[in-house]
């Protein structure tokens, strides 16, 4: 069970980082579009 957690933690961490970056890009793009 500990082995599974050791494998999943970096994958989930990377996934959350990607999701965060994408959502920030979408929000920034929407703000730029809205202001123009």
C-alpha positions, 0 to 999 in steps of 0.5 A: 500500500505504501508502495502505491502511494509512493508511485501515485503521489508524484503523478497526482502532484504533476497532474495538479500542477498541470491543471493549475497552469492550464486554469491560470492560462484560461483565466488570463486569456479570458481576462485579456479577451474581456478587456480588449 
